[in-house]
């Protein structure tokens, strides 16, 4: 993973852990790494979708499929 990808993942974790603390400086970091506003805007949606899916699966008793290896 390079610094550009690490910045994107750090933002996703930040959104999950403390979304109300996200500010313009956080967005500026991603822009400085070359991420477009479109990609930056998609991050909260992807975080929310994954959280929703994971929570639903836990409540429904679903487990990830195991891969034969």
N, C-alpha and C positions, 0 to 999 in steps of 0.2 A: 504494500500500500504506500502510495506517495503522499506528500503533504497536502496536495489538493483533495484527494479522497479522504484523508484523515480529517480535514476541516469540515467536509460534508457530513461525515459520520458523527463528529463531535456536535454539530448543530442538531442532528437528529436526536442524540442522547440528551442534549440540553432541552429540546422541545419536550421530550418525554418526562424529564425530571423536574423541570421548573419553567414551564412555558411563559408564565407571566413576567419573567425576568429578561426575556429576549428583547433586544433593542436594536437600534440602527447600527451600532458598532458591530454587533454579531453578523448582521447582513453584510456590512462593509467587508468583513473578513472573507466571507464567501466570494464576494465580487472581486476582491483582490486576488483570489485564487483562480479567477476566470470563470466562475459559475454564473450562468445567466439568471436573470430575474425569473424566468419560467421554471427553471430547475429549483431555484430557491423557494418559489411559491408552492412547488409540489411536495416539499419535504414534510410540512405538517400533515398533509393529507395521507401520505404514505405511513407516517408514524401512527396516525389515528386508525387507519385501516388495519395495520398489523396488530395494534392493541385490541381493536374490536374483534378481529378474527381469533386472536389468542384467547381472549376472555370467553368468547362464545364456545370455542373448542373445549376449554376447561369446564364450563358449565354443562355442556352436552356430553362430557365424558369421552371426547374424541382424542385420540393420540396420533401423533405423526406416523406416517407409514414408515416401516422399517425397510431399508434397502438391503438386499442380499449382497454380500461382498465376498 
